[in-house]
Amino acid sequence: MNILVMSGSPRKHGRTRVAAAFISSLYHTDLIDLSEFILPLFNGEADQAELMRVQELKQRVSEADAIVLLSPEYHSGMSGTLKNALDFLSNEQFKYKPVALLAAAGGGKGGINALNNMRTVMRGLYANVIPRQLVLDPVTIDVENATVTEHMAVSIKELMEELHMFANTGNPGV
């Protein structure tokens, strides 16, 4: 199964990136790290679709059987970096595709708003967002050692199992 993990943090050394790299490495997935996979600011102009980086993004999302989206919570929503990347995509890439959501919380605000924000946008792209979602509290991510706590690793395993289950049930639109 081809799974794509997308780290929606603009930070090169943040908790979101650590968690995304952990998931990608453990589950041998493709990884788009938006702190390095630089996209222009989406403006809706047709010529942007011709950009090589935009075409690559569309292709990698299209080829994935399932997607894992991670974002820090900024001002009660997903990062602008992730939203910008999603604005380049459409239901052509996401229709009925299983998507798992994780939010990296900070500042004691919980991350649930970022999850709800991502879920709303994914619904607009016709994705099949799985019920299980995770908030990655700061204490669950060991930035220095680039890993997650044992408890969080178990939660991620359960999330990935559910994502696989939804991906293996096939496309309900066919």
JOCOR-V862522 format. One line per field, one symbol per residue. phi: phi as a letter, one per 20 degrees, with the letter a starting at -180 (. if undefined). psi: psi as a letter, one per 20 degrees, with the letter a starting at -180 (. if undefined). burial: I if it has 24 or more other C-alpha atoms within 12 Angstrom, else O. Layout:
# JOCOR-V862522
phi = ???
psi = ???
burial = ???
This chain:
# JOCOR-V862522
phi = .edddceeefefceffffffffffffdldfcddffdeedfffcnfffffefgffffgfffffffebcddcbfedlmbfffffgfffffdbffedgmffcdccceebmmennfffffffffffffemfdffffbcdefgfecefgdlbcffffffffgfffffffgffeenefee
psi = popppoojpipikrhggggghgggghjlrqpooiihnpqrppiiphhhiipghghgggghggiqhqqoppqroolkrrqhggggghhiraihhiojpppqpqpoqqjjihihhgghggggghhhjkqnpqgpqqpnqhiipnghjlarrgghhgggghghggggghhiiroii.
burial = OIIIIIIIIIOOOIIIIIIIIIIIOOIOIIIIIIIOIIIOOOOOOOOOOOOOOIOOIIOIIIOIIIIIIIIIIIOIIIIIIIIIIIIIIIOOIIIIIIIIIIIIIIOOOIIIIIIIIIIOIIOOIOIIIIOIIIIIIIOIIIOOOOIIOOOIIOOIIOIIOIIIOIIOOOOOOO
